Amino acid sequence: MDRPTTRVNGALLANCSHGQIVRLIGKVVSLDSDQAVLEAADGVQVTVKLSRESVLSDTFVEVIGKVVDTNEISELTSQNMGENLDLALANKVVELAQQYPEVFPRPDTGE
């Protein structure tokens, strides 16, 4: 994506508005042809409606998508992140992004 997107975990996703574009890192718990369930960095399970071009193949992925509901997003794009990722560290990045928005630009700031 060519613009900043808000980094979220499962808990923060619940506070996002419908249609908002977000970025979520998680562990693939289950994968079907049209949806995946991810364990977000904070341990909350999130459903991802997959796009037709989706190629989730690793254990850990980052999904950029539109918020559908408090625990569901619709994939716009995704990135495979490998087989080893420290979710606790990823969650810390999400928390720091919320705490220091001047370091992690948000889409509403125009930065």
C-alpha positions as CSV (number, residue, x, y, z in Angstrom):
1,M,0.0,0.0,0.0
2,D,1.3,3.5,-0.8
3,R,-0.1,5.2,2.3
4,P,0.2,4.6,6.0
5,T,-2.1,2.1,7.6
6,T,-3.0,1.8,11.3
7,R,-1.3,-1.2,13.0
8,V,-3.7,-3.1,15.1
9,N,-3.9,-6.2,17.2
10,G,-7.2,-8.1,18.0
11,A,-8.2,-5.8,20.9
12,L,-7.6,-2.6,18.9
13,L,-9.4,-4.0,15.9
14,A,-12.6,-4.0,18.0
15,N,-12.3,-0.2,18.2
16,C,-11.9,0.4,14.5
17,S,-14.7,1.7,12.3
18,H,-16.3,-0.3,9.5
19,G,-14.3,0.2,6.3
20,Q,-11.2,1.5,8.0
21,I,-7.9,0.2,6.5
22,V,-5.7,-1.6,9.0
23,R,-2.5,-3.7,9.2
24,L,-2.6,-6.9,11.3
25,I,0.2,-9.4,12.0
26,G,-0.7,-12.9,13.1
27,K,-0.3,-16.6,13.1
28,V,-2.4,-18.6,10.7
29,V,-4.7,-20.9,12.8
30,S,-6.9,-22.2,9.9
31,L,-7.0,-21.6,6.2
32,D,-9.8,-22.3,3.8
33,S,-10.3,-21.2,0.2
34,D,-12.2,-18.0,1.1
35,Q,-11.2,-17.2,4.7
36,A,-8.4,-17.6,7.3
37,V,-8.4,-17.4,11.0
38,L,-5.4,-15.6,12.5
39,E,-4.2,-15.4,16.0
40,A,-3.3,-11.7,16.3
41,A,-0.2,-10.6,18.1
42,D,-2.2,-10.2,21.3
43,G,-3.7,-13.7,21.1
44,V,-7.2,-12.7,19.9
45,Q,-8.5,-14.7,16.9
46,V,-9.4,-12.6,13.9
47,T,-11.2,-13.8,10.7
48,V,-9.8,-12.7,7.4
49,K,-12.0,-12.8,4.3
50,L,-9.4,-13.6,1.6
51,S,-9.1,-12.0,-1.8
52,R,-9.0,-14.1,-4.9
53,E,-5.3,-13.3,-5.3
54,S,-4.4,-14.4,-1.7
55,V,-1.3,-16.5,-1.3
56,L,-1.0,-17.1,2.4
57,S,1.5,-19.9,2.7
58,D,3.6,-19.2,5.8
59,T,2.7,-19.7,9.5
60,F,3.0,-16.0,10.1
61,V,1.5,-13.3,7.9
62,E,0.7,-9.6,7.8
63,V,-2.6,-8.6,6.3
64,I,-3.7,-5.2,5.2
65,G,-7.4,-5.1,4.9
66,K,-10.7,-3.3,5.5
67,V,-12.5,-3.7,8.8
68,V,-15.7,-5.7,8.4
69,D,-16.6,-6.2,12.0
70,T,-15.0,-6.2,15.5
71,N,-13.1,-9.4,14.8
72,E,-13.1,-9.6,11.0
73,I,-11.3,-7.9,8.1
74,S,-11.4,-8.3,4.3
75,E,-7.9,-8.8,2.8
76,L,-6.6,-6.2,0.4
77,T,-3.1,-7.5,0.3
78,S,-0.9,-9.6,2.5
79,Q,2.7,-10.6,3.1
80,N,4.1,-14.0,4.2
81,M,6.4,-13.5,7.2
82,G,8.0,-16.9,7.5
83,E,7.8,-19.7,10.0
84,N,9.3,-18.0,13.0
85,L,8.1,-14.7,14.4
86,D,7.9,-13.3,17.9
87,L,4.3,-12.4,18.3
88,A,5.0,-10.7,21.7
89,L,7.5,-8.4,19.9
90,A,5.0,-7.8,17.1
91,N,2.4,-6.8,19.7
92,K,4.9,-4.4,21.3
93,V,5.3,-2.7,18.0
94,V,1.5,-2.3,17.7
95,E,1.4,-0.8,21.2
96,L,4.3,1.6,20.5
97,A,2.6,2.7,17.2
98,Q,-0.4,3.7,19.3
99,Q,1.7,5.4,21.9
100,Y,4.0,7.3,19.5
101,P,2.0,8.3,16.4
102,E,4.7,10.8,15.4
103,V,7.0,7.9,14.7
104,F,4.3,5.7,13.1
105,P,2.2,8.0,10.8
106,R,-1.5,7.3,10.7
107,P,-3.6,7.8,7.5
108,D,-5.7,10.6,9.1
109,T,-2.6,12.7,9.7
110,G,-1.7,13.0,6.0
111,E,2.0,12.3,6.9
